[in-house]
């Protein structure tokens, strides 16, 4: 379980996973038993994804 976050990050960097499924899993798809572990491990990465998405949207708007 502790390696899950590292695996997800590797998949993201290798472009195996996009941010959409990661954010969906973080928000919706987890079993109660492992939910707190999953959420804690993924918190920083998900925050980074959300910030990166907001920054890219801002840059796109500025480019128009």
CHARMM internal coordinates of N, CA and C (Angstrom, degrees):
IC EDIT
DIST 1 N 1 CA 1.4527
DIST 1 CA 1 C 1.5275
ANGL 1 N 1 CA 1 C 111.57
DIST 1 C 2 N 1.3205
ANGL 1 CA 1 C 2 N 118.46
DIHE 1 N 1 CA 1 C 2 N -36.48
DIST 2 N 2 CA 1.4603
ANGL 1 C 2 N 2 CA 120.48
DIHE 1 CA 1 C 2 N 2 CA -176.35
DIST 2 CA 2 C 1.5199
ANGL 2 N 2 CA 2 C 112.36
DIHE 1 C 2 N 2 CA 2 C -66.90
DIST 2 C 3 N 1.2890
ANGL 2 CA 2 C 3 N 117.65
DIHE 2 N 2 CA 2 C 3 N -24.70
DIST 3 N 3 CA 1.4632
ANGL 2 C 3 N 3 CA 121.41
DIHE 2 CA 2 C 3 N 3 CA -178.10
DIST 3 CA 3 C 1.5270
ANGL 3 N 3 CA 3 C 112.30
DIHE 2 C 3 N 3 CA 3 C -85.94
DIST 3 C 4 N 1.3090
ANGL 3 CA 3 C 4 N 118.04
DIHE 3 N 3 CA 3 C 4 N -5.33
DIST 4 N 4 CA 1.4635
ANGL 3 C 4 N 4 CA 121.02
DIHE 3 CA 3 C 4 N 4 CA -174.30
DIST 4 CA 4 C 1.5270
ANGL 4 N 4 CA 4 C 111.80
DIHE 3 C 4 N 4 CA 4 C -58.26
DIST 4 C 5 N 1.3071
ANGL 4 CA 4 C 5 N 117.50
DIHE 4 N 4 CA 4 C 5 N -46.61
DIST 5 N 5 CA 1.4576
ANGL 4 C 5 N 5 CA 121.35
DIHE 4 CA 4 C 5 N 5 CA -178.31
DIST 5 CA 5 C 1.5255
ANGL 5 N 5 CA 5 C 110.49
DIHE 4 C 5 N 5 CA 5 C -61.14
DIST 5 C 6 N 1.3208
ANGL 5 CA 5 C 6 N 117.26
DIHE 5 N 5 CA 5 C 6 N -42.07
DIST 6 N 6 CA 1.4631
ANGL 5 C 6 N 6 CA 120.93
DIHE 5 CA 5 C 6 N 6 CA 179.45
DIST 6 CA 6 C 1.5252
ANGL 6 N 6 CA 6 C 110.99
DIHE 5 C 6 N 6 CA 6 C -63.65
DIST 6 C 7 N 1.3049
ANGL 6 CA 6 C 7 N 116.40
DIHE 6 N 6 CA 6 C 7 N -39.02
DIST 7 N 7 CA 1.4701
ANGL 6 C 7 N 7 CA 121.05
DIHE 6 CA 6 C 7 N 7 CA 178.89
DIST 7 CA 7 C 1.5238
ANGL 7 N 7 CA 7 C 110.48
DIHE 6 C 7 N 7 CA 7 C -65.52
DIST 7 C 8 N 1.3230
ANGL 7 CA 7 C 8 N 116.63
DIHE 7 N 7 CA 7 C 8 N -43.93
DIST 8 N 8 CA 1.4633
ANGL 7 C 8 N 8 CA 120.56
DIHE 7 CA 7 C 8 N 8 CA -179.97
DIST 8 CA 8 C 1.5275
ANGL 8 N 8 CA 8 C 109.95
DIHE 7 C 8 N 8 CA 8 C -62.92
DIST 8 C 9 N 1.3333
ANGL 8 CA 8 C 9 N 117.40
DIHE 8 N 8 CA 8 C 9 N -43.04
DIST 9 N 9 CA 1.4613
ANGL 8 C 9 N 9 CA 120.91
DIHE 8 CA 8 C 9 N 9 CA 178.87
DIST 9 CA 9 C 1.5336
ANGL 9 N 9 CA 9 C 110.29
DIHE 8 C 9 N 9 CA 9 C -62.13
DIST 9 C 10 N 1.3177
ANGL 9 CA 9 C 10 N 117.12
DIHE 9 N 9 CA 9 C 10 N -43.57
DIST 10 N 10 CA 1.4664
ANGL 9 C 10 N 10 CA 120.20
DIHE 9 CA 9 C 10 N 10 CA 178.11
DIST 10 CA 10 C 1.5237
ANGL 10 N 10 CA 10 C 111.39
DIHE 9 C 10 N 10 CA 10 C -61.27
DIST 10 C 11 N 1.3206
ANGL 10 CA 10 C 11 N 117.06
DIHE 10 N 10 CA 10 C 11 N -43.44
DIST 11 N 11 CA 1.4625
ANGL 10 C 11 N 11 CA 120.88
DIHE 10 CA 10 C 11 N 11 CA 177.70
DIST 11 CA 11 C 1.5324
ANGL 11 N 11 CA 11 C 110.81
DIHE 10 C 11 N 11 CA 11 C -62.37
DIST 11 C 12 N 1.3258
ANGL 11 CA 11 C 12 N 116.25
DIHE 11 N 11 CA 11 C 12 N -39.61
DIST 12 N 12 CA 1.4602
ANGL 11 C 12 N 12 CA 120.29
DIHE 11 CA 11 C 12 N 12 CA 178.98
DIST 12 CA 12 C 1.5331
ANGL 12 N 12 CA 12 C 110.28
DIHE 11 C 12 N 12 CA 12 C -64.80
DIST 12 C 13 N 1.3282
ANGL 12 CA 12 C 13 N 117.05
DIHE 12 N 12 CA 12 C 13 N -47.94
DIST 13 N 13 CA 1.4649
ANGL 12 C 13 N 13 CA 121.16
DIHE 12 CA 12 C 13 N 13 CA -179.57
DIST 13 CA 13 C 1.5204
ANGL 13 N 13 CA 13 C 111.96
DIHE 12 C 13 N 13 CA 13 C -63.88
DIST 13 C 14 N 1.3329
ANGL 13 CA 13 C 14 N 117.06
DIHE 13 N 13 CA 13 C 14 N -32.79
DIST 14 N 14 CA 1.4627
ANGL 13 C 14 N 14 CA 121.56
DIHE 13 CA 13 C 14 N 14 CA 178.75
DIST 14 CA 14 C 1.5270
ANGL 14 N 14 CA 14 C 111.72
DIHE 13 C 14 N 14 CA 14 C -83.95
DIST 14 C 15 N 1.3272
ANGL 14 CA 14 C 15 N 115.86
DIHE 14 N 14 CA 14 C 15 N 3.62
DIST 15 N 15 CA 1.4703
ANGL 14 C 15 N 15 CA 123.00
DIHE 14 CA 14 C 15 N 15 CA -179.73
DIST 15 CA 15 C 1.5299
ANGL 15 N 15 CA 15 C 112.87
DIHE 14 C 15 N 15 CA 15 C 60.44
DIST 15 C 16 N 1.3303
ANGL 15 CA 15 C 16 N 115.70
DIHE 15 N 15 CA 15 C 16 N 31.21
DIST 16 N 16 CA 1.4614
ANGL 15 C 16 N 16 CA 120.92
DIHE 15 CA 15 C 16 N 16 CA 173.54
DIST 16 CA 16 C 1.5254
ANGL 16 N 16 CA 16 C 108.53
DIHE 15 C 16 N 16 CA 16 C -83.46
DIST 16 C 17 N 1.3311
ANGL 16 CA 16 C 17 N 116.14
DIHE 16 N 16 CA 16 C 17 N -36.90
DIST 17 N 17 CA 1.4611
ANGL 16 C 17 N 17 CA 122.73
DIHE 16 CA 16 C 17 N 17 CA 176.91
DIST 17 CA 17 C 1.5215
ANGL 17 N 17 CA 17 C 109.00
DIHE 16 C 17 N 17 CA 17 C -117.91
DIST 17 C 18 N 1.3176
ANGL 17 CA 17 C 18 N 116.45
DIHE 17 N 17 CA 17 C 18 N 141.00
DIST 18 N 18 CA 1.4620
ANGL 17 C 18 N 18 CA 120.06
DIHE 17 CA 17 C 18 N 18 CA 172.13
DIST 18 CA 18 C 1.5277
ANGL 18 N 18 CA 18 C 107.89
DIHE 17 C 18 N 18 CA 18 C -95.92
DIST 18 C 19 N 1.3113
ANGL 18 CA 18 C 19 N 115.80
DIHE 18 N 18 CA 18 C 19 N 176.25
DIST 19 N 19 CA 1.4632
ANGL 18 C 19 N 19 CA 118.20
DIHE 18 CA 18 C 19 N 19 CA -177.36
DIST 19 CA 19 C 1.5268
ANGL 19 N 19 CA 19 C 113.01
DIHE 18 C 19 N 19 CA 19 C -70.65
DIST 19 C 20 N 1.3421
ANGL 19 CA 19 C 20 N 118.22
DIHE 19 N 19 CA 19 C 20 N -28.14
DIST 20 N 20 CA 1.4683
ANGL 19 C 20 N 20 CA 120.31
DIHE 19 CA 19 C 20 N 20 CA -178.37
DIST 20 CA 20 C 1.5232
ANGL 20 N 20 CA 20 C 113.58
DIHE 19 C 20 N 20 CA 20 C -56.36
DIST 20 C 21 N 1.3460
ANGL 20 CA 20 C 21 N 119.61
DIHE 20 N 20 CA 20 C 21 N -54.40
DIST 21 N 21 CA 1.4668
ANGL 20 C 21 N 21 CA 117.88
DIHE 20 CA 20 C 21 N 21 CA -179.42
DIST 21 CA 21 C 1.5235
ANGL 21 N 21 CA 21 C 113.00
DIHE 20 C 21 N 21 CA 21 C -65.55
DIST 21 C 22 N 1.3205
ANGL 21 CA 21 C 22 N 117.16
DIHE 21 N 21 CA 21 C 22 N -32.65
DIST 22 N 22 CA 1.4617
ANGL 21 C 22 N 22 CA 119.50
DIHE 21 CA 21 C 22 N 22 CA 179.18
DIST 22 CA 22 C 1.5190
ANGL 22 N 22 CA 22 C 109.56
DIHE 21 C 22 N 22 CA 22 C -63.97
DIST 22 C 23 N 1.3197
ANGL 22 CA 22 C 23 N 116.65
DIHE 22 N 22 CA 22 C 23 N -47.29
DIST 23 N 23 CA 1.4637
ANGL 22 C 23 N 23 CA 120.38
DIHE 22 CA 22 C 23 N 23 CA 179.31
DIST 23 CA 23 C 1.5239
ANGL 23 N 23 CA 23 C 111.32
DIHE 22 C 23 N 23 CA 23 C -64.58
DIST 23 C 24 N 1.3430
ANGL 23 CA 23 C 24 N 116.83
DIHE 23 N 23 CA 23 C 24 N -37.34
DIST 24 N 24 CA 1.4682
ANGL 23 C 24 N 24 CA 120.20
DIHE 23 CA 23 C 24 N 24 CA 178.15
DIST 24 CA 24 C 1.5220
ANGL 24 N 24 CA 24 C 110.74
DIHE 23 C 24 N 24 CA 24 C -65.17
DIST 24 C 25 N 1.3282
ANGL 24 CA 24 C 25 N 116.99
DIHE 24 N 24 CA 24 C 25 N -45.76
DIST 25 N 25 CA 1.4664
ANGL 24 C 25 N 25 CA 120.02
DIHE 24 CA 24 C 25 N 25 CA 177.78
DIST 25 CA 25 C 1.5183
ANGL 25 N 25 CA 25 C 110.64
DIHE 24 C 25 N 25 CA 25 C -59.07
DIST 25 C 26 N 1.3208
ANGL 25 CA 25 C 26 N 115.16
DIHE 25 N 25 CA 25 C 26 N -43.20
DIST 26 N 26 CA 1.4672
ANGL 25 C 26 N 26 CA 119.83
DIHE 25 CA 25 C 26 N 26 CA -178.32
DIST 26 CA 26 C 1.5243
ANGL 26 N 26 CA 26 C 110.69
DIHE 25 C 26 N 26 CA 26 C -62.11
DIST 26 C 27 N 1.3227
ANGL 26 CA 26 C 27 N 116.17
DIHE 26 N 26 CA 26 C 27 N -39.17
DIST 27 N 27 CA 1.4641
ANGL 26 C 27 N 27 CA 120.40
DIHE 26 CA 26 C 27 N 27 CA -176.74
DIST 27 CA 27 C 1.5196
ANGL 27 N 27 CA 27 C 113.00
DIHE 26 C 27 N 27 CA 27 C -81.98
DIST 27 C 28 N 1.3574
ANGL 27 CA 27 C 28 N 118.17
DIHE 27 N 27 CA 27 C 28 N -42.39
DIST 28 N 28 CA 1.4657
ANGL 27 C 28 N 28 CA 120.97
DIHE 27 CA 27 C 28 N 28 CA -167.08
DIST 28 CA 28 C 1.5253
ANGL 28 N 28 CA 28 C 116.88
DIHE 27 C 28 N 28 CA 28 C -117.68
DIST 28 C 29 N 1.3011
ANGL 28 CA 28 C 29 N 117.45
DIHE 28 N 28 CA 28 C 29 N -44.85
DIST 29 N 29 CA 1.4618
ANGL 28 C 29 N 29 CA 120.35
DIHE 28 CA 28 C 29 N 29 CA -161.60
DIST 29 CA 29 C 1.5201
ANGL 29 N 29 CA 29 C 113.82
DIHE 28 C 29 N 29 CA 29 C -99.31
DIST 29 C 30 N 1.3042
ANGL 29 CA 29 C 30 N 116.64
DIHE 29 N 29 CA 29 C 30 N 84.62
DIST 30 N 30 CA 1.4542
ANGL 29 C 30 N 30 CA 119.38
DIHE 29 CA 29 C 30 N 30 CA 172.83
DIST 30 CA 30 C 1.5265
ANGL 30 N 30 CA 30 C 110.02
DIHE 29 C 30 N 30 CA 30 C -154.83
DIST 30 C 31 N 1.3033
ANGL 30 CA 30 C 31 N 114.75
DIHE 30 N 30 CA 30 C 31 N 150.71
DIST 31 N 31 CA 1.4552
ANGL 30 C 31 N 31 CA 122.16
DIHE 30 CA 30 C 31 N 31 CA 178.79
DIST 31 CA 31 C 1.5308
ANGL 31 N 31 CA 31 C 107.39
DIHE 30 C 31 N 31 CA 31 C -82.40
DIST 31 C 32 N 1.3074
ANGL 31 CA 31 C 32 N 117.24
DIHE 31 N 31 CA 31 C 32 N 144.60
DIST 32 N 32 CA 1.4579
ANGL 31 C 32 N 32 CA 121.33
DIHE 31 CA 31 C 32 N 32 CA -177.03
DIST 32 CA 32 C 1.5362
ANGL 32 N 32 CA 32 C 112.55
DIHE 31 C 32 N 32 CA 32 C -54.06
DIST 32 C 33 N 1.3258
ANGL 32 CA 32 C 33 N 116.91
DIHE 32 N 32 CA 32 C 33 N -36.86
DIST 33 N 33 CA 1.4609
ANGL 32 C 33 N 33 CA 121.25
DIHE 32 CA 32 C 33 N 33 CA -176.88
DIST 33 CA 33 C 1.5280
ANGL 33 N 33 CA 33 C 112.38
DIHE 32 C 33 N 33 CA 33 C -59.33
DIST 33 C 34 N 1.3094
ANGL 33 CA 33 C 34 N 117.58
DIHE 33 N 33 CA 33 C 34 N -44.47
DIST 34 N 34 CA 1.4548
ANGL 33 C 34 N 34 CA 120.95
DIHE 33 CA 33 C 34 N 34 CA -176.73
DIST 34 CA 34 C 1.5181
ANGL 34 N 34 CA 34 C 114.25
DIHE 33 C 34 N 34 CA 34 C -101.66
DIST 34 C 35 N 1.3226
ANGL 34 CA 34 C 35 N 116.99
DIHE 34 N 34 CA 34 C 35 N 2.22
DIST 35 N 35 CA 1.4556
ANGL 34 C 35 N 35 CA 121.50
DIHE 34 CA 34 C 35 N 35 CA -173.48
DIST 35 CA 35 C 1.5209
ANGL 35 N 35 CA 35 C 113.13
DIHE 34 C 35 N 35 CA 35 C -57.81
DIST 35 C 36 N 1.3069
ANGL 35 CA 35 C 36 N 118.12
DIHE 35 N 35 CA 35 C 36 N -50.13
DIST 36 N 36 CA 1.4639
ANGL 35 C 36 N 36 CA 119.92
DIHE 35 CA 35 C 36 N 36 CA -175.98
DIST 36 CA 36 C 1.5250
ANGL 36 N 36 CA 36 C 111.58
DIHE 35 C 36 N 36 CA 36 C -64.78
DIST 36 C 37 N 1.3253
ANGL 36 CA 36 C 37 N 117.23
DIHE 36 N 36 CA 36 C 37 N -37.87
DIST 37 N 37 CA 1.4682
ANGL 36 C 37 N 37 CA 120.97
DIHE 36 CA 36 C 37 N 37 CA 178.17
DIST 37 CA 37 C 1.5217
ANGL 37 N 37 CA 37 C 109.89
DIHE 36 C 37 N 37 CA 37 C -65.60
DIST 37 C 38 N 1.3086
ANGL 37 CA 37 C 38 N 116.21
DIHE 37 N 37 CA 37 C 38 N -47.29
DIST 38 N 38 CA 1.4514
ANGL 37 C 38 N 38 CA 121.60
DIHE 37 CA 37 C 38 N 38 CA 179.85
DIST 38 CA 38 C 1.5231
ANGL 38 N 38 CA 38 C 111.16
DIHE 37 C 38 N 38 CA 38 C -60.33
DIST 38 C 39 N 1.3176
ANGL 38 CA 38 C 39 N 116.75
DIHE 38 N 38 CA 38 C 39 N -49.09
DIST 39 N 39 CA 1.4591
ANGL 38 C 39 N 39 CA 120.56
DIHE 38 CA 38 C 39 N 39 CA -178.33
DIST 39 CA 39 C 1.5228
ANGL 39 N 39 CA 39 C 111.63
DIHE 38 C 39 N 39 CA 39 C -61.12
DIST 39 C 40 N 1.3057
ANGL 39 CA 39 C 40 N 116.95
DIHE 39 N 39 CA 39 C 40 N -42.71
DIST 40 N 40 CA 1.4620
ANGL 39 C 40 N 40 CA 120.59
DIHE 39 CA 39 C 40 N 40 CA -179.53
DIST 40 CA 40 C 1.5235
ANGL 40 N 40 CA 40 C 111.15
DIHE 39 C 40 N 40 CA 40 C -64.91
DIST 40 C 41 N 1.3171
ANGL 40 CA 40 C 41 N 116.69
DIHE 40 N 40 CA 40 C 41 N -43.42
DIST 41 N 41 CA 1.4586
ANGL 40 C 41 N 41 CA 120.32
DIHE 40 CA 40 C 41 N 41 CA -178.91
DIST 41 CA 41 C 1.5265
ANGL 41 N 41 CA 41 C 112.01
DIHE 40 C 41 N 41 CA 41 C -66.79
DIST 41 C 42 N 1.2955
ANGL 41 CA 41 C 42 N 117.04
DIHE 41 N 41 CA 41 C 42 N -34.75
DIST 42 N 42 CA 1.4645
ANGL 41 C 42 N 42 CA 121.33
DIHE 41 CA 41 C 42 N 42 CA -173.36
DIST 42 CA 42 C 1.5284
ANGL 42 N 42 CA 42 C 113.88
DIHE 41 C 42 N 42 CA 42 C -92.61
DIST 42 C 43 N 1.3160
ANGL 42 CA 42 C 43 N 117.85
DIHE 42 N 42 CA 42 C 43 N -9.43
DIST 43 N 43 CA 1.4600
ANGL 42 C 43 N 43 CA 121.69
DIHE 42 CA 42 C 43 N 43 CA -172.10
DIST 43 CA 43 C 1.5330
ANGL 43 N 43 CA 43 C 113.10
DIHE 42 C 43 N 43 CA 43 C -53.81
DIST 43 C 44 N 1.3151
ANGL 43 CA 43 C 44 N 118.68
DIHE 43 N 43 CA 43 C 44 N -52.89
DIST 44 N 44 CA 1.4594
ANGL 43 C 44 N 44 CA 121.18
DIHE 43 CA 43 C 44 N 44 CA -176.86
DIST 44 CA 44 C 1.5258
ANGL 44 N 44 CA 44 C 111.59
DIHE 43 C 44 N 44 CA 44 C -64.82
DIST 44 C 45 N 1.3141
ANGL 44 CA 44 C 45 N 116.30
DIHE 44 N 44 CA 44 C 45 N -41.17
DIST 45 N 45 CA 1.4627
ANGL 44 C 45 N 45 CA 119.78
DIHE 44 CA 44 C 45 N 45 CA -179.25
DIST 45 CA 45 C 1.5219
ANGL 45 N 45 CA 45 C 110.84
DIHE 44 C 45 N 45 CA 45 C -65.88
DIST 45 C 46 N 1.3187
ANGL 45 CA 45 C 46 N 117.63
DIHE 45 N 45 CA 45 C 46 N -42.70
DIST 46 N 46 CA 1.4649
ANGL 45 C 46 N 46 CA 121.64
DIHE 45 CA 45 C 46 N 46 CA 179.64
DIST 46 CA 46 C 1.5290
ANGL 46 N 46 CA 46 C 110.08
DIHE 45 C 46 N 46 CA 46 C -64.98
DIST 46 C 47 N 1.3252
ANGL 46 CA 46 C 47 N 117.93
DIHE 46 N 46 CA 46 C 47 N -40.26
DIST 47 N 47 CA 1.4608
ANGL 46 C 47 N 47 CA 120.76
DIHE 46 CA 46 C 47 N 47 CA 176.75
DIST 47 CA 47 C 1.5283
ANGL 47 N 47 CA 47 C 110.00
DIHE 46 C 47 N 47 CA 47 C -61.37
DIST 47 C 48 N 1.3320
ANGL 47 CA 47 C 48 N 116.54
DIHE 47 N 47 CA 47 C 48 N -41.77
DIST 48 N 48 CA 1.4568
ANGL 47 C 48 N 48 CA 120.73
DIHE 47 CA 47 C 48 N 48 CA 178.09
DIST 48 CA 48 C 1.5322
ANGL 48 N 48 CA 48 C 110.85
DIHE 47 C 48 N 48 CA 48 C -62.23
DIST 48 C 49 N 1.3397
ANGL 48 CA 48 C 49 N 116.72
DIHE 48 N 48 CA 48 C 49 N -44.10
DIST 49 N 49 CA 1.4671
ANGL 48 C 49 N 49 CA 120.77
DIHE 48 CA 48 C 49 N 49 CA 178.62
DIST 49 CA 49 C 1.5272
ANGL 49 N 49 CA 49 C 111.07
DIHE 48 C 49 N 49 CA 49 C -59.64
DIST 49 C 50 N 1.3187
ANGL 49 CA 49 C 50 N 116.41
DIHE 49 N 49 CA 49 C 50 N -45.73
DIST 50 N 50 CA 1.4654
ANGL 49 C 50 N 50 CA 120.41
DIHE 49 CA 49 C 50 N 50 CA -179.00
DIST 50 CA 50 C 1.5219
ANGL 50 N 50 CA 50 C 110.67
DIHE 49 C 50 N 50 CA 50 C -62.81
DIST 50 C 51 N 1.3293
ANGL 50 CA 50 C 51 N 117.40
DIHE 50 N 50 CA 50 C 51 N -42.71
DIST 51 N 51 CA 1.4670
ANGL 50 C 51 N 51 CA 120.71
DIHE 50 CA 50 C 51 N 51 CA 179.16
DIST 51 CA 51 C 1.5169
ANGL 51 N 51 CA 51 C 111.21
DIHE 50 C 51 N 51 CA 51 C -65.86
DIST 51 C 52 N 1.3207
ANGL 51 CA 51 C 52 N 117.37
DIHE 51 N 51 CA 51 C 52 N -40.34
DIST 52 N 52 CA 1.4604
ANGL 51 C 52 N 52 CA 121.25
DIHE 51 CA 51 C 52 N 52 CA 179.56
DIST 52 CA 52 C 1.5248
ANGL 52 N 52 CA 52 C 109.98
DIHE 51 C 52 N 52 CA 52 C -64.47
DIST 52 C 53 N 1.3235
ANGL 52 CA 52 C 53 N 117.18
DIHE 52 N 52 CA 52 C 53 N -38.47
DIST 53 N 53 CA 1.4590
ANGL 52 C 53 N 53 CA 121.54
DIHE 52 CA 52 C 53 N 53 CA 179.39
DIST 53 CA 53 C 1.5268
ANGL 53 N 53 CA 53 C 110.01
DIHE 52 C 53 N 53 CA 53 C -65.98
DIST 53 C 54 N 1.3339
ANGL 53 CA 53 C 54 N 117.27
DIHE 53 N 53 CA 53 C 54 N -42.82
DIST 54 N 54 CA 1.4590
ANGL 53 C 54 N 54 CA 121.26
DIHE 53 CA 53 C 54 N 54 CA 179.46
DIST 54 CA 54 C 1.5256
ANGL 54 N 54 CA 54 C 110.80
DIHE 53 C 54 N 54 CA 54 C -63.99
DIST 54 C 55 N 1.3365
ANGL 54 CA 54 C 55 N 116.90
DIHE 54 N 54 CA 54 C 55 N -40.92
DIST 55 N 55 CA 1.4552
ANGL 54 C 55 N 55 CA 121.21
DIHE 54 CA 54 C 55 N 55 CA 179.53
DIST 55 CA 55 C 1.5189
ANGL 55 N 55 CA 55 C 111.07
DIHE 54 C 55 N 55 CA 55 C -64.37
DIST 55 C 56 N 1.3306
ANGL 55 CA 55 C 56 N 117.36
DIHE 55 N 55 CA 55 C 56 N -42.94
DIST 56 N 56 CA 1.4645
ANGL 55 C 56 N 56 CA 119.81
DIHE 55 CA 55 C 56 N 56 CA -179.38
DIST 56 CA 56 C 1.5296
ANGL 56 N 56 CA 56 C 110.75
DIHE 55 C 56 N 56 CA 56 C -67.23
DIST 56 C 57 N 1.3225
ANGL 56 CA 56 C 57 N 117.93
DIHE 56 N 56 CA 56 C 57 N -33.73
DIST 57 N 57 CA 1.4653
ANGL 56 C 57 N 57 CA 120.79
DIHE 56 CA 56 C 57 N 57 CA 176.40
DIST 57 CA 57 C 1.5254
ANGL 57 N 57 CA 57 C 110.31
DIHE 56 C 57 N 57 CA 57 C -67.37
DIST 57 C 58 N 1.3359
ANGL 57 CA 57 C 58 N 117.76
DIHE 57 N 57 CA 57 C 58 N -40.49
DIST 58 N 58 CA 1.4601
ANGL 57 C 58 N 58 CA 122.03
DIHE 57 CA 57 C 58 N 58 CA 178.42
DIST 58 CA 58 C 1.5149
ANGL 58 N 58 CA 58 C 110.84
DIHE 57 C 58 N 58 CA 58 C -63.19
DIST 58 C 59 N 1.3295
ANGL 58 CA 58 C 59 N 116.08
DIHE 58 N 58 CA 58 C 59 N -43.43
DIST 59 N 59 CA 1.4593
ANGL 58 C 59 N 59 CA 120.53
DIHE 58 CA 58 C 59 N 59 CA -179.86
DIST 59 CA 59 C 1.5208
ANGL 59 N 59 CA 59 C 110.48
DIHE 58 C 59 N 59 CA 59 C -64.88
DIST 59 C 60 N 1.3199
ANGL 59 CA 59 C 60 N 117.61
DIHE 59 N 59 CA 59 C 60 N -37.92
DIST 60 N 60 CA 1.4579
ANGL 59 C 60 N 60 CA 121.59
DIHE 59 CA 59 C 60 N 60 CA 178.63
DIST 60 CA 60 C 1.5150
ANGL 60 N 60 CA 60 C 111.34
DIHE 59 C 60 N 60 CA 60 C -64.80
DIST 60 C 61 N 1.3336
ANGL 60 CA 60 C 61 N 116.44
DIHE 60 N 60 CA 60 C 61 N -39.33
DIST 61 N 61 CA 1.4534
ANGL 60 C 61 N 61 CA 120.79
DIHE 60 CA 60 C 61 N 61 CA 179.17
DIST 61 CA 61 C 1.5320
ANGL 61 N 61 CA 61 C 110.77
DIHE 60 C 61 N 61 CA 61 C -68.70
DIST 61 C 62 N 1.3170
ANGL 61 CA 61 C 62 N 117.45
DIHE 61 N 61 CA 61 C 62 N -38.29
DIST 62 N 62 CA 1.4585
ANGL 61 C 62 N 62 CA 121.80
DIHE 61 CA 61 C 62 N 62 CA 179.19
DIST 62 CA 62 C 1.5204
ANGL 62 N 62 CA 62 C 111.03
DIHE 61 C 62 N 62 CA 62 C -67.89
DIST 62 C 63 N 1.3067
ANGL 62 CA 62 C 63 N 117.78
DIHE 62 N 62 CA 62 C 63 N -30.42
DIST 63 N 63 CA 1.4484
ANGL 62 C 63 N 63 CA 121.73
DIHE 62 CA 62 C 63 N 63 CA -179.72
DIST 63 CA 63 C 1.5105
ANGL 63 N 63 CA 63 C 114.08
DIHE 62 C 63 N 63 CA 63 C -73.83
DIST 63 C 64 N 1.3334
ANGL 63 CA 63 C 64 N 116.51
DIHE 63 N 63 CA 63 C 64 N -17.47
DIST 64 N 64 CA 1.4784
ANGL 63 C 64 N 64 CA 120.54
DIHE 63 CA 63 C 64 N 64 CA -178.38
DIST 64 CA 64 C 1.5017
ANGL 64 N 64 CA 64 C 111.99
DIHE 63 C 64 N 64 CA 64 C -75.30
END
COOR INIT
IC SEED 1 N 1 CA 1 C
IC BUILD
